[in-house]
Amino acid sequence: MESWRIAALLVAACLSASASDQFESECYTANGEDYRGRQNQTSLEGGRPCLFWNETFQHPYNTIKYPNGEGGLGPHNFCRNPDGDVRPWCYIADLEDGIYWKYCDIPTCQMPGNLGCFKDSGDPTPLSGGYQTSNKLTIQNCISFCRNQRYKLAGMESGYACFCGNDLDYHRHGDAPSTECNHVCFGDHTQPCGGDGRVIVFDTKVGACGGNYTSPSAVIYSPDFPDKYRPGRVCYWTIQVPGASVILFNFTFFNIVDQTDMVELLDGFSNQVVARFDGRNPPRDIVNITADFVILYFYSDRTNEAQGFSVLYHALRNQAVSPVEEDDVGDEEDTSTVRPHTGSTTASQNGKSSLRYFVITSSPANMPGQWPGPGRTAGHSTNPRPSRQSAGQIHVRRALRLNPGSSSTDLLPSLCLRRNSRTTMETSALSWETNLNTSDLYGCFSPLMDAHTVRNAGLLLLGYKKGSD
């Protein structure tokens, strides 16, 4: 009789250890209005402590005026941006020249594509290409100006000046705190456009209408972002990562007007729609697609415009993992897994059992009512409110074999499960509970050897299934 044992690690798109550091951000808007982090002082070193939002009744923004968590306000003192300012801020107790609030310099609140704030000490300038000034400057106006001239970088300074270039040493004069790039853009007072002698630099891919992506991880923004997308936009982005078995899509920001404006994810080979989102049907969870080629499609009609979206994708590469056909769970053992780079066809080698990954697209306590059958589009449930099923029912969507001798699990952290009324999953980075209450789910293992995948609250947990005792 096979026993089930679970050990797990996080591989969610935005939390994956293999994702590039540049995507480990708590903000995906230019002004940090989406920041929900826990910094409670104006800067990490020597900053002023923030006042609690439920104790600032003498000021315009407090929990009495905004009792339902609007703008991220609540009984806490974390930096927030409830009024559409150029960056998160907070009230402070010690007045400075009558000022009772200050901006927060939050290192983790920098949208991907914003390369930072830098000093401009003159000759040579940080970006030495094209140049223009405008009393209607916005971040996207400058980015579009530079992108149309085929520059890779765009920089804004003093609210009205736009610089372009391909200079890899744009930081030659030194970095500057983000709070020194707080001059509002002359064309949009909610956006930061540098400062006096300070230039804020962006990648010109931000807000492009279309593009081709082959990197394992990236963030894609709606056209014209961080400005509102314009009416009549039709854009395609291709995401093709050779060797990937699954691509995860996490919509970190989503503001689409109605049903006539839409975002779709399509299988790149069949052009079959895997997922469709609009103003009435926003993405509610991470979407996983079992393919290495996906098309992201955006359409806006000729009447509406809105802030748009940002989506973080992360591809899980095959490496030592090879796809297998879908089958039932626990009914049969794998006896013919082939080890990579050798001629072996045995199921056990050097005392190691052959391994299999099972991809489950929801937690056992919160399963969709049914899965697409063979031949139908996989990886996304169109039911936004999954039906609840009894704990312990494991639904498998797809399987992958991990071959003996593979080193791809060497970096996996340990995880323990304690048998009690509520199974507790713990890693060094996270304590997480679920109502999973199956009696034979227990154990403590490191490193992970083979797995089934459970998704809940935007996390993927890989579990251990022992092949034989």
N, C-alpha and C positions, 0 to 999 in steps of 0.2 A: 504494500500500500504506500503510495507516494505521500510524503509530507510536504506541506507548503511552508516556506520560510521567506520572510521579506527583509531585505536591507535596501537602502535607497539613497539616491543623491538627486540634486536639483539639476535639471538640464533645460529649464524654461528659457525661452529665447533671450529675455533680458537679463537672466541671472546666470547664464551658462558661463562656466569658467573658461571655456575656449573662445568666448566672444571677445572682440577687441575692447580695450579699455575705453576707447572713445565713445562707446555706446552705453557705458555704465553711468547713465545720467538719470537724475530725478526730475528733469524738466524736458519737455518737448515743444515748448512754445518759446518765442523769442524773449518775452518779458517775464517768464516764470509764473504765469497765472495758474498753471497746473501744479505748482510745487505743493507737495503734501508731506514733505520731510519733517525732521524733528530738530532742526537747528533753532536754538532759542536765544541767540545773542547775535549782535550785528556783524561780528566776524569771529572766527575761531580763535584768533590770538588777540587778546586785549580788547575784545568787543564789549559793547554795552549789553547788559541783560535786558531781555524783552519783557514787557508787561503782559499779564494774562488778558486775553480778549474778553473774558467775562468779568474783568475789573476795570475796564476802560470806558465807563459809562459817560464820562465827561467829554469823550471824543466821538467823532462820527461813526467809527466802526467798532461794534461790540456785539455780544451775543444777545442782547435784548432787542436791538434793531434787526439783527440777522440771527434768529433763533434756530433755524433749520440747517445750519452748517453751510450757508451760502459763502462762497469764496474760501471755503476751508476753515472758517472761523469756528471756535468752540471753546470749551473750558481748558485751554492750554495757552502757552506763550510761544508757539512756534512761528517763525517768519511766514508771512502770507502776502498775497497780492490780490486783495478783494476788490480793488477799485480800478483795475486795468492800468496800473502805473508801469514804469519801464522795467521794474524788477520787484521781487518780494521785499517787504519792509516790516517794521514793527514799531509799536510805541515804546518809548523809553522813559524811565523815571527822572533821570538827571537831564535837565534842560540845557541846551547849548544855544545861547543867543535867542532864547525863546522858542527854539525848535523842540518839539516833543516827540518826534519820530525820526527814524533813520533807515536807510536802505540796508539790506543784509547782503554781505559778501559770502555767497554760498558756493563753494568749489564744485559741489555735485549738481548744482542747478545751472547747467549750460547745455542748451539744446545741441544735439549732434549736428555738425555742420557749422556751428559757431566755434571758431578756432581760438577765440579769446580776445582779451584787451591788451594792447601793446603800446609802448611809448613811441612817439614820433619826434625824434630830435632834429629833424631837418634833413640835410644832405648826407647820404642818400635817404630817401623816404622808404618806409617799410615796403610799399608796393610802387614799383617804378614804371608801370605801364600807362594805360589810359587814365584820364582824369576829367571830371566834370563837377560843377556845382549846380544846386537846384534848391529853390525854396519850397519844392514839393517832394523832397527826397524821402523815400522809404527804404527799408532794407531790400525789398525785392526790386524796387526801381534800380538801385545800384547793382544788385546781382545780375539783373537782366541786361543792363548796359554792358557790364563786363563779360557776361556769357556770350552776348552777341558779337563781341570782338574776340571770342575764343580764348579769353583768359580764364584761369582756373580759380583765381582768388579775387574777392571783392572786399574793399574796406571802406568804412564810413567814419568820418571825423567831424566833430563840432556840429553835428546835426544837419549839415547841408553839403558837405564835400564827399565825393565818391572817388576812390582810387581803385585801379585794377592792376593785376600783375600775376606773374608766375614765380615770384621770388620765394625760394624755399627758406631764405633767412629773413623773412618778414619780422621776426622777433629779434633782429640784431640789436636793437636799442634797449631791449629788456621787456619783461612782462610787466603788466600793471594790474592792480585789483579790478575786478569787474565793476565795482562801484565808481571807478573813475571813467567809465564809458557810459555814463547815465544821461548824457545830453539827449533830449528827445529828438526824434526825426522831425524835420520841419513839415513833412507830409503826413505824419501819423504820430501823435503824441503818446501813443501806447508803446512805441518801439524805441529801443536804445540805438543811437547813431553816433557812438564814440564820445569824445570829449575834447577839451582844449589840449592839443599835443598828445592826444590818445586816439588810437584807431582800433575799431572793432572789426575783425576779419572773419569773413564767411567763405565757405566752399560754394562755388557757383552752381553746383549740382542741386543746391537747395531750391525748391520751387520750380524745377524744370518740368516741362510737359513731356514726359517720356524719358527713357534711358535704358541702358543695358547693364545689368549687374551680374557679376560672376563670383564675387567674394562670398565667403561663408556667412558674413553678417553685414547688414547695412540698414540705414534708416532712409525711407523714401517719404517725401512730403508731397502733398497735393500741389497742383500747379499754382504758381504765384505766392506760395507760402513764404513768409508769415503774413503777407497781405491776404485778403479774401480772394478766393478763386473767382475768375471772371465768368460771365455767362458764355455759353457756347463752346465750352472746352471739351475736347475729346483726346485723351492721352493714354498711351500704352507704355508700360515698363516690363521688360523681360528679366526674369530672375532665373539664371541657368547655372547651377553649381555642379560641375561634373563630379560624380562619385557620391553625391548626396542620396540618402534613402528617404529622408523626410525633411520638409521645409516648414518651419513654424512661423506664423504671422501673428504679431501682437499689435493691435491698433492702440497705440499709447495716447492718441488724441483723435477725437472724431466729432466733427461738427458739420453735418450735411443738412441742407434745408428741408427737403421733402422727398417724396417718392420719385420725383422726376429726375433728381440728381442721384447718381449711384456710383458705387464702387463694386467691382467684381474681381474675383480670383478665378482664373481659368487654367485647366490643364494645358500645358504648353504644346503637347503633341496632338491631343484630340480637339482642343479648343472648347472642351466641355466646361460649362460653368460649375465650379465647385462651391462657391459661396457668393452671395449677393447682399449688399448692405445699402441702406438709404436712411433718410431722416427718420422714418418710422420704424425701421428695423436696423438699429445700430449693432455693431459687433459686441457681443457680451462676454466673449472668452477668446482665448488663443485658438487660432485655426491651424490645424496641422494637415499637410497635404503630402501623401506618399508619392512623391515624384521629385525629380531633380530639375524640372523645367516648369516654371509657372509664369503666367502673364497676369499682371495687375492692370486693370482697366478702370478708367474714370470718365464719367460723362456728366456734364452740366447742361441744363436747358438754356434757353435764351432769355430767361427772365430772372433767375435767382443767382445769388452769390452768398457765400458764407466762409467761415474760417478754414474749413477743409479738414485734412487728416494728416497724421503721421503714423507710419507703420514700421515697426522693427521686425525684420525677418532674420531667422537664424537657421542655417542648414546643418543637419546632422549628417556627417559624411559616413560613407560605408567603411572605409579603411579596412579593418579585418572583419567587417560585417557584410554578409551577402544575403540578398533577398531569397525568401522561400515562399512556397504556396501557402495560402491561408488554410488552417485546419482547426480541429477542435482542441480544447484545452485538456491536458492531462489524460487523454485517452490512449496515447501511444508515445513511445520513446523515440528519440531521434537516434538512428543507428548508422547513418551514412554521411555525417558531416565531413567535409574535406578541409584539411588544414591548408592555409595559404602557403604558397611558395614551396610546398613539398608534394610528393606523390601519394601521401597517406590518404586512405579512405576509411580508416577505422574511426569508431565513435569515441574511443578512449585512447589517450596518448600521454605517457609520462604521468599516469595517475589522474589525469584531468578528464572529466566528462565533457562531451560536446554540449554546447550551450545554445540557448534560444532566447531571443527577445520577443516578447509579446507586447504589442502596442494597444493600449486600452484608452479610448478617447474620453473617458469621464471616470469619476471615482465610483467605486462599487455602491456607495450609498446614494448616488445621484445619477443614475444611468438614464440615457435616453431610452424611449420606449422600444425602439428597434433600430437596427443598423442597416445601411444599404447592403444589399446582397451582391454577389459576384456580378460584375458587368456594370454596376451602377457606380456613380461617383463616390469615392471614399474620402474620409478625412474630415467631414463636416456634417453635423446634424442640422437640418433646417428647422427643427423644433426648438424655439428659443427657451422654452421652459420644460426641461427634461422631467419625465415622470419618475417618481421615487420607487426604488425597488428594495427588496430586503438585503441587508448586509451580507456580504460573502458571495454574492453572485458576480462572478468575474466574466466580463464580456470581452472577447478578443476580436480585434479588427484585422490585424495583420501580424505576421511573424517574420522575424529575421534570425538567421543563425550566426552565432558568434563562435568562431572555431577554436579548438584547443590550442594552447600556446600563444594566443593573442595577447598583446601587451596593451590593448586599448582600454582595459579596466584597471590598469596600474594606478591611475590617478584618482580613482573613485574613493570617496571618504567612507568611513564606517558609519553604520546606523544601527540602532537597537530598537526592538519592539518589546514592550512589556505586556504580558497577558493580564488583562484586567477588564473591567466593564467598558472602558474606552481605550482602545489601542493607541498608544502614544508613539509617534515617530520623531526621532531626534537626530540632528546632526550638529556639528560644531557651530553651524551658522543659523540653525533654525530649530525651534520646537513647534511641532504641528500636530494637531489632533484631528481625528476623523471618527465617525461613528462605525467604522469598519469593526465588526465584532465577531469575525469568524474565528472559531476556537483554535484552529491549527495555523494561525498566522502569528508567528513569534520568532524570536531569535536575535542574535547579534553577530554580524559578520563584517569583515573587512579583509580584502577588497571585495566588491560585488563580483559575482561570477556569472550569473545569468539572470534574466529579468523579465517581468511583465511591467507595463507602464500604466500608472494611474494618474489621471489629471484631475486636479481640483484647485480652485482659486488661482488659476493661472500658473500652477506648478506642475511639473512632471516628476513623478517619483518612480524610480526603477526598482523593481522588486526581485528577490531571489527565489528561484524555484529549483529545488534539488532534484536531479534526474533519477537518482537511485540511492539507496542506503546500503 
